[in-house]
Amino acid sequence: MKTPFRILCVCMSNVCRSPTAEAVLRQLIEQNGLAGRIEVCSAGTHGFRAGEACDTNSQRVARAKGYDLSRIRARRIGWQDLDYFDLILAMDRTNLYNLRRMATEEQLMRIRLLMDYARRFPEDEVPDPYLTLGGRFELVLDMIEDAVTGLVDELARQLTPAASTAFDPQKWTPQR
C-alpha cells in the first residue's frame, strides 16, 4: 500500500456528515498509531456551501464526544480528487451515484459507501440529519463512529509490516 493512503469522505454539501467522518477518521488514525500513513479529507458533491464552516449542530455533537470540526471548511469535490484519493467514501446512495457519474472505469473501484465498514448498524447509508425530523445528529455520529472503527481496524491490519497486499476496498468483505 502506498503511503500515505488517501481517503476522501463525501456527502452533499460537506458541512455535516463528511466533515464528521473526516474528524472521526483523523482521531482514530492517530489513536491507532497510523498518523502519517493515512491522509484524510472531505468534500461535497454540491458546491453551494463551499467555504462555510461545519453545521453548528454537527460541531456541538462532535465536540461533546471529543472531535473538533471547527477548522474544516466545505468544499466541492473536483475531478482531480477522483485520481488523487485511494478510497472515496460516500455517505449515502445519492452521493454514491453522483460520484460514480463523475468517475472513469478505473476510479469506480475506489468509490464505496462508508457504511460498508459498519459492524453494529445494519443501515447502508448515513442519513442526512437535515432531512430527518428532529435532526438526528447524535445518531449520525454514532453510525459514523461505527463505520470508521471498522475501516480503521481493516487499514491497521493491512498496514502492518506482515501485510503483503495493498488495501483493496473492492475485495474487503464487511464483517456485518
Z-matrix of the N, CA and C atoms (Angstrom, degrees):
N
C 1 1.450
C 2 1.518 1 108.39
N 3 1.324 2 115.73 1 132.91
C 4 1.464 3 117.99 2 179.46
C 5 1.517 4 110.20 3 -72.09
N 6 1.329 5 115.73 4 152.56
C 7 1.461 6 121.11 5 179.82
C 8 1.506 7 107.96 6 -119.84
N 9 1.300 8 119.75 7 132.71
C 10 1.450 9 122.67 8 -3.13
C 11 1.532 10 111.88 9 -79.75
N 12 1.311 11 114.28 10 151.45
C 13 1.451 12 121.42 11 172.36
C 14 1.526 13 105.31 12 -80.55
N 15 1.322 14 118.23 13 131.01
C 16 1.473 15 121.71 14 -171.44
C 17 1.523 16 111.13 15 -109.80
N 18 1.360 17 114.76 16 127.63
C 19 1.463 18 122.04 17 -178.63
C 20 1.518 19 109.34 18 -121.93
N 21 1.332 20 116.65 19 133.81
C 22 1.460 21 122.84 20 176.29
C 23 1.523 22 108.79 21 -120.32
N 24 1.328 23 116.45 22 127.16
C 25 1.466 24 123.36 23 176.68
C 26 1.523 25 108.09 24 -99.78
N 27 1.348 26 116.96 25 132.81
C 28 1.458 27 120.28 26 -172.43
C 29 1.523 28 111.81 27 -132.72
N 30 1.344 29 115.25 28 130.50
C 31 1.466 30 122.06 29 168.54
C 32 1.528 31 106.91 30 -130.59
N 33 1.306 32 118.04 31 -161.07
C 34 1.455 33 119.96 32 -174.50
C 35 1.528 34 112.89 33 -75.12
N 36 1.329 35 117.57 34 -56.46
C 37 1.463 36 118.65 35 -174.58
C 38 1.514 37 114.35 36 -113.79
N 39 1.318 38 118.79 37 -1.84
C 40 1.460 39 123.66 38 174.69
C 41 1.527 40 112.69 39 63.03
N 42 1.328 41 115.73 40 39.32
C 43 1.471 42 119.27 41 175.22
C 44 1.527 43 112.30 42 -125.49
N 45 1.318 44 117.66 43 -0.90
C 46 1.466 45 119.77 44 -176.46
C 47 1.524 46 111.76 45 -137.21
N 48 1.329 47 117.36 46 -81.89
C 49 1.463 48 121.22 47 -172.09
C 50 1.526 49 114.00 48 -68.70
N 51 1.320 50 117.85 49 -51.32
C 52 1.468 51 118.55 50 -176.04
C 53 1.526 52 113.18 51 -68.17
N 54 1.345 53 120.74 52 -38.13
C 55 1.461 54 117.18 53 175.10
C 56 1.530 55 112.39 54 -68.38
N 57 1.323 56 116.55 55 -30.22
C 58 1.467 57 119.55 56 175.26
C 59 1.526 58 109.30 57 -64.38
N 60 1.324 59 116.55 58 -45.73
C 61 1.469 60 120.10 59 177.78
C 62 1.526 61 110.77 60 -61.83
N 63 1.324 62 117.62 61 -39.36
C 64 1.464 63 121.19 62 177.21
C 65 1.528 64 110.82 63 -59.53
N 66 1.332 65 116.92 64 -47.81
C 67 1.471 66 120.75 65 -177.88
C 68 1.526 67 111.65 66 -65.76
N 69 1.319 68 117.35 67 -42.23
C 70 1.465 69 120.93 68 179.21
C 71 1.533 70 109.61 69 -64.71
N 72 1.320 71 116.73 70 -44.44
C 73 1.471 72 120.64 71 177.99
C 74 1.523 73 111.01 72 -59.07
N 75 1.318 74 117.15 73 -47.22
C 76 1.465 75 120.35 74 -179.39
C 77 1.533 76 111.14 75 -57.19
N 78 1.318 77 115.79 76 -45.00
C 79 1.461 78 119.50 77 -177.87
C 80 1.526 79 111.71 78 -67.15
N 81 1.329 80 117.49 79 -44.21
C 82 1.467 81 119.96 80 -179.43
C 83 1.529 82 111.78 81 -69.35
N 84 1.308 83 116.96 82 -33.29
C 85 1.462 84 120.50 83 175.21
C 86 1.525 85 109.32 84 -62.18
N 87 1.310 86 116.73 85 -45.53
C 88 1.468 87 121.62 86 178.35
C 89 1.526 88 110.47 87 -62.13
N 90 1.326 89 117.05 88 -47.32
C 91 1.463 90 121.20 89 -177.84
C 92 1.523 91 112.58 90 -64.10
N 93 1.316 92 117.22 91 -26.40
C 94 1.466 93 121.72 92 -178.90
C 95 1.520 94 113.12 93 -96.30
N 96 1.327 95 116.68 94 12.20
C 97 1.456 96 120.78 95 176.28
C 98 1.513 97 114.30 96 69.39
N 99 1.324 98 117.08 97 26.69
C 100 1.459 99 121.13 98 -177.62
C 101 1.527 100 113.13 99 -107.07
N 102 1.333 101 117.01 100 6.95
C 103 1.465 102 120.61 101 179.85
C 104 1.516 103 109.38 102 -58.34
N 105 1.317 104 116.49 103 138.05
C 106 1.453 105 121.75 104 -178.00
C 107 1.518 106 113.39 105 87.23
N 108 1.321 107 115.91 106 -14.13
C 109 1.466 108 119.99 107 -179.82
C 110 1.523 109 111.93 108 -104.52
N 111 1.346 110 115.68 109 -16.28
C 112 1.465 111 121.08 110 -179.38
C 113 1.521 112 107.95 111 -135.13
N 114 1.314 113 115.98 112 130.98
C 115 1.461 114 123.25 113 177.07
C 116 1.529 115 108.14 114 -107.24
N 117 1.331 116 116.68 115 137.59
C 118 1.461 117 120.96 116 -176.72
C 119 1.518 118 110.04 117 -130.12
N 120 1.315 119 116.05 118 141.19
C 121 1.460 120 122.49 119 176.48
C 122 1.535 121 107.60 120 -149.66
N 123 1.321 122 116.37 121 173.65
C 124 1.457 123 120.11 122 175.99
C 125 1.523 124 109.31 123 -141.52
N 126 1.332 125 115.10 124 160.78
C 127 1.461 126 121.59 125 -179.71
C 128 1.523 127 108.53 126 -159.37
N 129 1.317 128 115.02 127 169.78
C 130 1.458 129 121.44 128 177.21
C 131 1.517 130 110.64 129 -119.70
N 132 1.321 131 116.25 130 154.08
C 133 1.462 132 119.89 131 177.87
C 134 1.523 133 111.21 132 -78.74
N 135 1.318 134 117.27 133 -14.75
C 136 1.466 135 122.75 134 176.48
C 137 1.523 136 108.44 135 -118.72
N 138 1.301 137 117.00 136 150.37
C 139 1.454 138 120.87 137 -176.48
C 140 1.508 139 115.68 138 -106.74
N 141 1.341 140 118.01 139 11.51
C 142 1.463 141 118.39 140 -174.09
C 143 1.522 142 114.44 141 -70.97
N 144 1.325 143 120.50 142 -8.54
C 145 1.469 144 122.63 143 176.47
C 146 1.534 145 111.45 144 -117.76
N 147 1.330 146 117.16 145 12.61
C 148 1.465 147 121.91 146 -177.27
C 149 1.523 148 111.26 147 -52.41
N 150 1.334 149 114.83 148 133.76
C 151 1.455 150 121.37 149 179.66
C 152 1.515 151 114.79 150 89.47
N 153 1.322 152 117.16 151 -13.84
C 154 1.464 153 120.78 152 -178.28
C 155 1.525 154 111.50 153 -80.31
N 156 1.325 155 114.73 154 154.09
C 157 1.465 156 121.47 155 174.22
C 158 1.526 157 109.05 156 -72.41
N 159 1.310 158 115.45 157 165.86
C 160 1.462 159 120.88 158 177.46
C 161 1.526 160 110.31 159 -64.19
N 162 1.306 161 114.90 160 154.03
C 163 1.457 162 122.53 161 177.29
C 164 1.525 163 110.46 162 -52.69
N 165 1.331 164 117.06 163 138.73
C 166 1.471 165 120.76 164 -177.35
C 167 1.520 166 112.26 165 -63.94
N 168 1.332 167 118.16 166 -35.44
C 169 1.466 168 120.14 167 177.44
C 170 1.521 169 111.10 168 -67.01
N 171 1.324 170 117.29 169 -40.41
C 172 1.464 171 120.54 170 176.50
C 173 1.520 172 110.40 171 -62.78
N 174 1.323 173 116.40 172 -43.17
C 175 1.467 174 119.73 173 179.39
C 176 1.525 175 111.12 174 -63.51
N 177 1.314 176 116.88 175 -42.00
C 178 1.470 177 120.95 176 -178.96
C 179 1.522 178 111.38 177 -62.62
N 180 1.320 179 116.75 178 -48.84
C 181 1.464 180 121.79 179 -178.78
C 182 1.531 181 110.49 180 -65.29
N 183 1.312 182 116.83 181 -42.23
C 184 1.468 183 120.75 182 179.29
C 185 1.526 184 110.95 183 -65.51
N 186 1.326 185 116.93 184 -44.17
C 187 1.467 186 121.09 185 -179.75
C 188 1.530 187 111.42 186 -59.85
N 189 1.339 188 116.79 187 -37.36
C 190 1.462 189 121.05 188 179.13
C 191 1.525 190 111.98 189 -62.27
N 192 1.332 191 117.22 190 -23.33
C 193 1.466 192 121.27 191 179.07
C 194 1.531 193 112.41 192 -107.35
N 195 1.336 194 116.42 193 10.78
C 196 1.454 195 120.12 194 173.95
C 197 1.518 196 116.76 195 90.79
N 198 1.328 197 118.24 196 14.91
C 199 1.464 198 121.65 197 178.70
C 200 1.525 199 109.39 198 -105.34
N 201 1.326 200 116.19 199 142.54
C 202 1.458 201 121.43 200 -178.64
C 203 1.522 202 110.50 201 -112.47
N 204 1.323 203 116.57 202 113.99
C 205 1.459 204 122.45 203 177.99
C 206 1.527 205 111.63 204 -105.09
N 207 1.323 206 117.93 205 2.10
C 208 1.464 207 122.13 206 -169.38
C 209 1.528 208 114.22 207 -63.23
N 210 1.314 209 118.72 208 -27.36
C 211 1.468 210 120.62 209 -177.07
C 212 1.529 211 113.35 210 -93.91
N 213 1.319 212 117.15 211 -8.79
C 214 1.466 213 120.70 212 -177.25
C 215 1.528 214 109.31 213 -80.12
N 216 1.319 215 116.05 214 132.82
C 217 1.461 216 122.65 215 177.48
C 218 1.523 217 109.05 216 -120.28
N 219 1.316 218 114.91 217 142.84
C 220 1.462 219 120.62 218 -178.38
C 221 1.524 220 110.67 219 -65.85
N 222 1.320 221 113.81 220 141.91
C 223 1.461 222 120.28 221 173.85
C 224 1.524 223 108.42 222 -147.30
N 225 1.297 224 114.94 223 156.47
C 226 1.463 225 120.70 224 178.30
C 227 1.522 226 109.54 225 -92.43
N 228 1.314 227 115.95 226 139.66
C 229 1.466 228 120.58 227 176.96
C 230 1.523 229 109.29 228 -64.95
N 231 1.309 230 115.68 229 143.63
C 232 1.459 231 121.70 230 176.84
C 233 1.515 232 110.64 231 -118.38
N 234 1.305 233 116.57 232 163.82
C 235 1.467 234 120.52 233 -178.71
C 236 1.520 235 111.37 234 -58.26
N 237 1.352 236 117.32 235 -33.22
C 238 1.457 237 120.73 236 -179.34
C 239 1.531 238 111.84 237 -65.43
N 240 1.326 239 117.69 238 -26.85
C 241 1.469 240 121.06 239 177.54
C 242 1.524 241 111.34 240 -62.68
N 243 1.312 242 116.73 241 -33.65
C 244 1.457 243 120.57 242 -178.75
C 245 1.529 244 111.62 243 -66.79
N 246 1.315 245 116.96 244 -27.08
C 247 1.469 246 121.22 245 174.87
C 248 1.519 247 111.48 246 -85.10
N 249 1.315 248 117.33 247 -38.59
C 250 1.463 249 122.48 248 -172.24
C 251 1.529 250 113.32 249 -71.78
N 252 1.334 251 117.25 250 -42.63
C 253 1.468 252 120.67 251 -173.66
C 254 1.522 253 111.36 252 -88.04
N 255 1.344 254 113.88 253 142.34
C 256 1.462 255 121.50 254 -179.36
C 257 1.524 256 112.43 255 -84.43
N 258 1.322 257 116.08 256 -26.89
C 259 1.463 258 122.09 257 -179.51
C 260 1.516 259 107.60 258 -142.40
N 261 1.327 260 116.39 259 125.17
C 262 1.460 261 122.28 260 -179.56
C 263 1.519 262 106.88 261 -118.54
N 264 1.336 263 115.14 262 119.95
C 265 1.460 264 122.08 263 -172.67
C 266 1.520 265 111.52 264 -109.62
N 267 1.313 266 116.34 265 111.40
C 268 1.464 267 122.00 266 177.60
C 269 1.524 268 109.24 267 -84.90
N 270 1.321 269 115.90 268 143.75
C 271 1.456 270 120.70 269 180.00
C 272 1.526 271 112.69 270 -81.14
N 273 1.336 272 116.86 271 -23.43
C 274 1.465 273 119.71 272 -179.74
C 275 1.526 274 109.97 273 -152.41
N 276 1.325 275 114.81 274 173.70
C 277 1.465 276 120.18 275 -175.66
C 278 1.525 277 112.92 276 -68.36
N 279 1.311 278 118.67 277 -31.49
C 280 1.468 279 120.50 278 178.01
C 281 1.518 280 110.33 279 -63.58
N 282 1.323 281 116.64 280 -46.11
C 283 1.465 282 119.76 281 178.26
C 284 1.520 283 111.27 282 -69.96
N 285 1.316 284 117.98 283 -33.86
C 286 1.461 285 121.57 284 174.31
C 287 1.531 286 109.73 285 -59.10
N 288 1.310 287 115.91 286 -46.38
C 289 1.466 288 121.53 287 178.55
C 290 1.533 289 110.75 288 -60.51
N 291 1.337 290 116.74 289 -46.74
C 292 1.468 291 120.74 290 -180.00
C 293 1.523 292 111.74 291 -62.26
N 294 1.327 293 116.97 292 -40.23
C 295 1.463 294 120.69 293 177.50
C 296 1.523 295 111.09 294 -65.15
N 297 1.306 296 116.49 295 -43.41
C 298 1.466 297 120.17 296 -179.07
C 299 1.527 298 111.41 297 -65.09
N 300 1.313 299 117.46 298 -32.34
C 301 1.467 300 120.61 299 177.34
C 302 1.523 301 111.36 300 -65.85
N 303 1.327 302 117.44 301 -29.82
C 304 1.469 303 122.53 302 -179.54
C 305 1.526 304 112.48 303 -81.68
N 306 1.320 305 117.15 304 -23.49
C 307 1.461 306 122.44 305 -165.83
C 308 1.524 307 113.85 306 -86.39
N 309 1.332 308 114.22 307 152.52
C 310 1.459 309 121.13 308 169.61
C 311 1.530 310 107.06 309 -81.47
N 312 1.309 311 115.80 310 172.25
C 313 1.472 312 120.00 311 178.68
C 314 1.530 313 111.56 312 -57.46
N 315 1.322 314 117.48 313 -43.95
C 316 1.458 315 121.67 314 179.45
C 317 1.534 316 111.72 315 -64.19
N 318 1.324 317 117.02 316 -40.33
C 319 1.464 318 121.51 317 -178.87
C 320 1.524 319 112.12 318 -69.37
N 321 1.307 320 117.68 319 -28.27
C 322 1.469 321 121.17 320 -179.93
C 323 1.521 322 112.01 321 -55.54
N 324 1.321 323 116.59 322 -32.63
C 325 1.460 324 121.20 323 -177.02
C 326 1.530 325 112.26 324 -67.25
N 327 1.312 326 117.93 325 -15.71
C 328 1.464 327 122.23 326 -177.29
C 329 1.532 328 113.12 327 -96.89
N 330 1.311 329 117.55 328 -4.27
C 331 1.467 330 121.27 329 -173.05
C 332 1.526 331 109.85 330 -102.51
N 333 1.331 332 115.58 331 125.68
C 334 1.467 333 121.98 332 -179.07
C 335 1.522 334 109.48 333 -140.28
N 336 1.318 335 115.57 334 169.12
C 337 1.461 336 121.69 335 168.98
C 338 1.528 337 108.33 336 -85.94
N 339 1.314 338 117.55 337 137.05
C 340 1.462 339 121.05 338 177.31
C 341 1.521 340 111.04 339 -56.19
N 342 1.322 341 117.23 340 -41.11
C 343 1.460 342 121.09 341 -174.96
C 344 1.528 343 113.07 342 -69.46
N 345 1.328 344 118.41 343 -5.90
C 346 1.466 345 120.65 344 171.99
C 347 1.526 346 110.77 345 -60.25
N 348 1.325 347 117.23 346 -22.02
C 349 1.461 348 122.20 347 -176.44
C 350 1.531 349 112.83 348 -99.74
N 351 1.327 350 117.33 349 0.54
C 352 1.467 351 121.42 350 -178.86
C 353 1.519 352 110.87 351 -70.60
N 354 1.314 353 114.83 352 151.12
C 355 1.464 354 120.58 353 178.82
C 356 1.519 355 112.51 354 -116.42
N 357 1.314 356 116.98 355 -36.40
C 358 1.466 357 120.31 356 -177.09
C 359 1.522 358 113.04 357 -93.93
N 360 1.309 359 116.95 358 -35.60
C 361 1.463 360 120.65 359 -176.24
C 362 1.528 361 110.07 360 -92.96
N 363 1.336 362 117.93 361 129.58
C 364 1.458 363 120.35 362 -179.84
C 365 1.534 364 113.41 363 -82.64
N 366 1.325 365 117.79 364 -13.55
C 367 1.465 366 121.04 365 -178.40
C 368 1.523 367 110.64 366 -63.46
N 369 1.322 368 115.66 367 149.17
C 370 1.458 369 118.44 368 178.08
C 371 1.523 370 112.82 369 -100.70
N 372 1.332 371 117.28 370 -3.63
C 373 1.453 372 121.54 371 179.08
C 374 1.524 373 110.60 372 -128.70
N 375 1.342 374 115.48 373 145.49
C 376 1.459 375 121.00 374 169.72
C 377 1.524 376 105.10 375 -87.16
N 378 1.340 377 118.72 376 116.66
C 379 1.466 378 119.77 377 -175.90
C 380 1.525 379 111.91 378 -67.82
N 381 1.308 380 115.35 379 147.46
C 382 1.460 381 120.69 380 175.61
C 383 1.526 382 107.34 381 -78.43
N 384 1.340 383 118.27 382 115.38
C 385 1.464 384 119.36 383 -176.35
C 386 1.523 385 113.35 384 -65.15
N 387 1.320 386 118.22 385 -18.29
C 388 1.460 387 120.75 386 176.34
C 389 1.523 388 111.34 387 -71.67
N 390 1.310 389 117.17 388 -25.46
C 391 1.458 390 121.49 389 -175.66
C 392 1.519 391 113.24 390 -98.05
N 393 1.329 392 117.46 391 0.16
C 394 1.458 393 120.86 392 179.38
C 395 1.507 394 109.44 393 -111.29
N 396 1.313 395 116.22 394 142.07
C 397 1.461 396 120.23 395 178.48
C 398 1.519 397 109.49 396 -61.87
N 399 1.299 398 116.83 397 132.70
C 400 1.450 399 121.34 398 177.76
C 401 1.513 400 113.96 399 86.40
N 402 1.333 401 118.72 400 2.01
C 403 1.454 402 121.62 401 176.77
C 404 1.507 403 112.15 402 47.27
N 405 1.283 404 118.87 403 82.94
C 406 1.466 405 124.77 404 -171.47
C 407 1.525 406 111.64 405 -82.35
N 408 1.313 407 116.43 406 60.71
C 409 1.463 408 121.91 407 -177.11
C 410 1.527 409 111.89 408 -65.81
N 411 1.328 410 117.79 409 -36.00
C 412 1.474 411 120.90 410 178.84
C 413 1.523 412 110.53 411 -65.51
N 414 1.333 413 116.76 412 -43.55
C 415 1.462 414 120.98 413 178.22
C 416 1.529 415 110.68 414 -62.49
N 417 1.321 416 116.74 415 -42.77
C 418 1.458 417 121.22 416 178.98
C 419 1.531 418 109.88 417 -57.89
N 420 1.320 419 117.42 418 -46.27
C 421 1.461 420 120.76 419 179.66
C 422 1.524 421 111.16 420 -64.39
N 423 1.324 422 117.92 421 -42.11
C 424 1.469 423 120.82 422 178.25
C 425 1.531 424 111.46 423 -60.33
N 426 1.326 425 116.73 424 -42.52
C 427 1.464 426 120.86 425 179.79
C 428 1.530 427 110.81 426 -65.95
N 429 1.322 428 115.93 427 -42.91
C 430 1.462 429 120.30 428 179.49
C 431 1.523 430 110.44 429 -63.87
N 432 1.330 431 117.56 430 -43.29
C 433 1.467 432 120.08 431 178.19
C 434 1.528 433 111.34 432 -59.12
N 435 1.318 434 116.55 433 -42.12
C 436 1.460 435 120.93 434 179.58
C 437 1.529 436 110.87 435 -61.66
N 438 1.323 437 116.73 436 -51.10
C 439 1.463 438 120.43 437 -177.71
C 440 1.526 439 111.97 438 -65.98
N 441 1.314 440 116.96 439 -42.12
C 442 1.468 441 120.75 440 -179.56
C 443 1.530 442 110.27 441 -65.16
N 444 1.319 443 118.07 442 -37.91
C 445 1.463 444 120.94 443 177.09
C 446 1.528 445 110.15 444 -60.15
N 447 1.322 446 117.22 445 -45.29
C 448 1.465 447 120.58 446 177.34
C 449 1.515 448 112.15 447 -62.15
N 450 1.316 449 117.15 448 -41.92
C 451 1.461 450 121.06 449 179.21
C 452 1.526 451 111.30 450 -65.23
N 453 1.326 452 117.24 451 -47.14
C 454 1.466 453 120.24 452 -178.46
C 455 1.530 454 110.69 453 -64.70
N 456 1.322 455 117.65 454 -37.77
C 457 1.471 456 119.94 455 176.15
C 458 1.528 457 110.35 456 -59.40
N 459 1.320 458 116.90 457 -44.01
C 460 1.459 459 121.00 458 179.34
C 461 1.523 460 110.88 459 -66.27
N 462 1.316 461 117.11 460 -43.67
C 463 1.468 462 120.23 461 178.45
C 464 1.526 463 111.23 462 -62.64
N 465 1.325 464 117.38 463 -41.03
C 466 1.471 465 121.02 464 179.53
C 467 1.528 466 110.22 465 -60.93
N 468 1.344 467 116.86 466 -41.46
C 469 1.469 468 119.96 467 177.33
C 470 1.528 469 110.78 468 -63.67
N 471 1.321 470 116.17 469 -41.49
C 472 1.461 471 120.57 470 -175.86
C 473 1.522 472 112.68 471 -75.79
N 474 1.322 473 117.58 472 -22.19
C 475 1.458 474 121.39 473 -178.20
C 476 1.528 475 113.24 474 -94.04
N 477 1.312 476 117.68 475 3.96
C 478 1.460 477 119.85 476 177.27
C 479 1.520 478 109.01 477 -72.84
N 480 1.321 479 118.03 478 154.07
C 481 1.465 480 120.46 479 179.90
C 482 1.528 481 113.21 480 -57.77
N 483 1.321 482 118.19 481 -27.85
C 484 1.462 483 121.06 482 -178.73
C 485 1.528 484 112.61 483 -77.24
N 486 1.349 485 117.22 484 -15.70
C 487 1.463 486 119.99 485 -179.21
C 488 1.520 487 109.31 486 -68.07
N 489 1.309 488 116.44 487 125.67
C 490 1.460 489 119.90 488 -175.07
C 491 1.520 490 112.83 489 -102.95
N 492 1.315 491 117.92 490 -11.36
C 493 1.454 492 119.49 491 -178.57
C 494 1.515 493 110.20 492 -120.79
N 495 1.310 494 115.33 493 155.76
C 496 1.458 495 121.15 494 178.04
C 497 1.520 496 110.44 495 -73.75
N 498 1.321 497 116.30 496 150.38
C 499 1.455 498 121.60 497 176.47
C 500 1.517 499 108.42 498 -61.59
N 501 1.291 500 116.72 499 125.39
C 502 1.456 501 122.13 500 179.19
C 503 1.517 502 107.98 501 -123.59
N 504 1.345 503 117.64 502 102.42
C 505 1.462 504 119.91 503 -176.60
C 506 1.522 505 113.43 504 -61.50
N 507 1.327 506 118.29 505 -23.02
C 508 1.460 507 120.61 506 179.82
C 509 1.519 508 112.44 507 -76.71
N 510 1.320 509 117.27 508 -27.32
C 511 1.464 510 120.46 509 -177.40
C 512 1.502 511 113.80 510 -94.12
N 513 1.336 512 116.93 511 -15.02
C 514 1.445 513 119.29 512 -178.05
C 515 1.519 514 109.88 513 -76.07
N 516 1.321 515 116.63 514 129.32
C 517 1.449 516 121.87 515 -178.86
C 518 1.522 517 108.75 516 -98.35
N 519 1.340 518 117.66 517 116.86
C 520 1.454 519 119.89 518 178.36
C 521 1.529 520 110.97 519 -55.77
N 522 1.331 521 115.33 520 145.93
C 523 1.467 522 120.62 521 -176.66
C 524 1.517 523 111.79 522 -96.14
N 525 1.290 524 118.25 523 44.12
C 526 1.460 525 119.52 524 179.44
C 527 1.489 526 111.04 525 -126.03
